[in-house]
Amino acid sequence: MKTKGNLKTDVQKAGLAGLASMTAATFTHPLDLIKIRMQIQPLLEDGSKKYKNMVQGTFLVVKEEGLRRGIYKGIEGAWMRESVYSTLRLGLYEPIKRVTGVNKDSHFVFKFIAGSLSGLIGSVIANPADLLKIRMQASTESKPIGWHINDVYSHYGIRGFWKGVGPTCIRAMIMNGTKLAVYDSIKHTIIDGGYLKDGMACQFVAACFAGFFQTVATTPIDNIKTRIMNQAKGKFSTFFNNKFL
């Protein structure tokens, strides 16, 4: 009965994690789109860049492409990605910890490994949605998600939907391992030290630390992943070709 109870709780937590991530993606999507544009943009003839920063880039996209078809371009792909990726990467963390015997007193490394495994599983399965999201965000044309699916399939076949899966998995493992391990460790340090009780304030502080460290750890690989997923056929084909670009 305990196993059934754990399974039910795990499924509920995973579902709520996915729903929360989809909600968060709705609000952060404009920033994510500008980040993608800044990562892949070439230099202009005068050596300057079209998208100079988040604020200028946001206003420029809205001006040139509109709101729904501009900064919210690719939101369908983002929802698809979060419904799979975040549901699995967050929902599998506790079950993996339980199976491997990791608890709140375990070393940071073991928590990192548990988070990395859940991130790996989620990223492999959600790669097609991630690829479609990035291609939609990178394009200045307003094409529906169905068009992008047909375009990827016609050029690369089924395997094309897992283009960039290597750096995507590496990023997910580093990000999820760092995020969940830091969050777990910081939260229990705050509680055990008597600074805060387990609640919204404690979770918020731990999440801020986790978010900071995951961003620092994954920004380089995120640049590489974006370039590979958005590349034209026959250009940069692998992670190793892109790592110093």
Beta strands, then each sheet from edge to edge (+ up, - down):
end
